[in-house]
Amino acid sequence: MILRRLCAMAMLALAGTAANAHNYHMGIADISYNAASGSTEIVHTYTGHDVEALLTQVYQRQFDLGQKDSEAALRRYVDKQFYIVGANGKRLRLEWVGIKVNADNVVIFQEIERTRLAPGARIHHQLLTDFLPSQRNTLNVQDGEKIQTLFFDQKNVELPVK
């Protein structure tokens, strides 16, 4: 029992060290309207070991993002930390499409079915900023030729779409 606790504590310490192993923490997301489907598509990209360290800290167990239960835990976290409020003040329904994981990155796919993001919508984005104080997230919103770039960190968690 004591050995298990020591191993668990060591794994958590290593996870924290891995998350801080590089000095700059960043994520990038793109939101774009797909005229063919009539849906708004959202693609997030984050550093894989930062995401795994975050999940390890939040859920107090080791994660392999290639496993289904890990994807479900990531989805719960993303649903809580990233959402869009429409111009009418109501939260839009973001559908989880899935993830793609490689040795370096985690790419998350979401969509808002049959909906175009309207000016006046607000984006709430706290992915990884709650875990890594230096995390900076860039989000590009594209509608046709128009692109708006928003920057999120611990001080800027909700910004409007113009």
C-alpha positions as CSV (number, residue, x, y, z in Angstrom):
1,M,0.0,0.0,0.0
2,I,2.8,2.4,1.0
3,L,4.7,1.4,-2.2
4,R,1.7,2.2,-4.3
5,R,1.3,5.6,-2.8
6,L,5.0,6.4,-3.3
7,C,4.8,5.3,-6.9
8,A,1.7,7.4,-7.5
9,M,3.4,10.4,-5.9
10,A,6.5,9.9,-8.0
11,M,4.4,9.7,-11.2
12,L,2.5,12.9,-10.3
13,A,5.8,14.7,-9.6
14,L,7.2,13.5,-12.9
15,A,4.1,14.6,-14.7
16,G,4.4,18.1,-13.2
17,T,8.0,18.2,-14.2
18,A,7.2,17.2,-17.8
19,A,4.6,19.9,-18.0
20,N,7.1,22.5,-17.0
21,A,10.0,21.0,-19.1
22,H,9.7,23.6,-21.8
23,N,9.4,27.4,-21.1
24,Y,6.7,28.4,-23.5
25,H,3.2,26.8,-23.3
26,M,0.9,27.5,-26.2
27,G,-2.1,26.2,-28.0
28,I,-3.7,27.2,-31.3
29,A,-7.3,26.8,-32.4
30,D,-9.1,27.6,-35.6
31,I,-12.8,28.2,-36.0
32,S,-14.2,28.3,-39.5
33,Y,-17.5,28.1,-41.2
34,N,-17.9,25.2,-43.7
35,A,-20.3,26.4,-46.4
36,A,-20.7,22.9,-47.8
37,S,-22.0,21.4,-44.5
38,G,-23.4,24.6,-43.1
39,S,-21.6,23.9,-39.8
40,T,-18.9,25.8,-37.9
41,E,-15.8,23.6,-37.4
42,I,-13.3,24.0,-34.5
43,V,-9.8,22.5,-34.5
44,H,-7.6,22.8,-31.4
45,T,-3.9,21.8,-31.2
46,Y,-2.0,21.4,-28.0
47,T,1.3,19.9,-26.8
48,G,0.7,16.3,-26.0
49,H,2.7,16.0,-22.8
50,D,1.0,19.2,-21.4
51,V,-2.4,17.6,-22.0
52,E,-1.4,14.3,-20.4
53,A,0.1,16.1,-17.4
54,L,-3.0,18.1,-16.9
55,L,-5.3,15.1,-17.1
56,T,-3.0,13.2,-14.6
57,Q,-3.3,16.1,-12.2
58,V,-7.0,16.6,-12.6
59,Y,-8.0,12.9,-12.4
60,Q,-5.0,11.6,-10.2
61,R,-4.1,8.8,-12.6
62,Q,-1.9,8.2,-15.6
63,F,-3.3,8.8,-19.1
64,D,-2.6,7.4,-22.5
65,L,-4.5,9.6,-25.0
66,G,-4.7,6.8,-27.5
67,Q,-7.2,5.0,-25.2
68,K,-11.0,5.6,-25.2
69,D,-11.3,6.3,-21.5
70,S,-8.6,9.0,-21.8
71,E,-10.5,10.6,-24.7
72,A,-13.6,10.7,-22.5
73,A,-11.7,12.4,-19.7
74,L,-10.2,14.9,-22.1
75,R,-13.7,15.6,-23.5
76,R,-15.1,16.3,-20.1
77,Y,-12.3,18.8,-19.4
78,V,-12.7,20.5,-22.8
79,D,-16.5,20.8,-22.5
80,K,-15.9,22.6,-19.2
81,Q,-13.1,24.9,-20.2
82,F,-14.0,25.8,-23.8
83,Y,-17.4,26.9,-24.9
84,I,-19.1,29.5,-27.1
85,V,-22.0,31.7,-26.1
86,G,-24.2,32.9,-29.0
87,A,-25.1,36.6,-29.6
88,N,-28.4,35.7,-27.9
89,G,-26.6,34.9,-24.6
90,K,-27.2,31.1,-24.8
91,R,-24.4,28.6,-24.9
92,L,-24.0,26.9,-28.3
93,R,-24.0,23.1,-28.5
94,L,-20.5,22.0,-29.5
95,E,-20.4,18.5,-30.8
96,W,-17.3,16.4,-30.1
97,V,-16.0,14.9,-33.4
98,G,-12.8,13.3,-32.0
99,I,-9.1,13.6,-31.4
100,K,-5.9,12.8,-33.3
101,V,-2.8,12.1,-31.2
102,N,0.8,11.8,-32.3
103,A,4.1,11.9,-30.5
104,D,4.0,15.7,-30.1
105,N,0.5,17.0,-30.3
106,V,-3.1,16.4,-29.5
107,V,-5.6,17.7,-32.1
108,I,-9.2,18.1,-30.9
109,F,-12.1,18.3,-33.4
110,Q,-15.5,19.9,-32.6
111,E,-18.3,21.4,-34.6
112,I,-21.5,23.4,-34.2
113,E,-23.9,21.7,-36.5
114,R,-25.8,23.7,-39.0
115,T,-24.8,27.0,-37.4
116,R,-22.7,29.9,-38.5
117,L,-21.0,31.8,-35.7
118,A,-22.6,35.2,-35.5
119,P,-20.9,38.5,-34.6
120,G,-21.5,39.2,-30.9
121,A,-20.8,35.6,-29.9
122,R,-18.4,35.2,-27.0
123,I,-15.7,32.5,-26.8
124,H,-14.7,31.2,-23.4
125,H,-11.3,29.5,-23.6
126,Q,-9.4,28.3,-20.5
127,L,-7.8,25.1,-21.9
128,L,-4.6,24.5,-20.1
129,T,-4.5,28.1,-18.7
130,D,-5.9,26.8,-15.4
131,F,-3.0,24.4,-15.2
132,L,0.0,26.2,-16.7
133,P,0.3,29.9,-15.7
134,S,2.4,30.6,-18.8
135,Q,-0.1,29.0,-21.2
136,R,-1.1,31.3,-24.1
137,N,-3.8,30.2,-26.6
138,T,-4.3,31.7,-30.0
139,L,-7.6,31.3,-31.7
140,N,-8.3,32.3,-35.3
141,V,-12.0,32.8,-36.3
142,Q,-12.5,32.7,-40.0
143,D,-15.7,33.5,-41.9
144,G,-15.1,33.8,-45.6
145,E,-12.2,36.2,-46.2
146,K,-12.4,37.7,-42.8
147,I,-10.1,36.4,-40.0
148,Q,-10.1,37.6,-36.4
149,T,-7.3,36.4,-34.1
150,L,-8.0,36.3,-30.3
151,F,-5.5,35.6,-27.6
152,F,-6.4,33.8,-24.3
153,D,-4.5,33.5,-21.1
154,Q,-5.2,33.5,-17.4
155,K,-6.3,37.1,-17.6
156,N,-8.3,36.9,-20.8
157,V,-10.7,33.9,-20.7
158,E,-13.7,35.2,-22.6
159,L,-13.5,37.4,-25.7
160,P,-16.1,38.5,-28.3
161,V,-16.2,37.7,-31.9
162,K,-16.6,40.8,-34.1
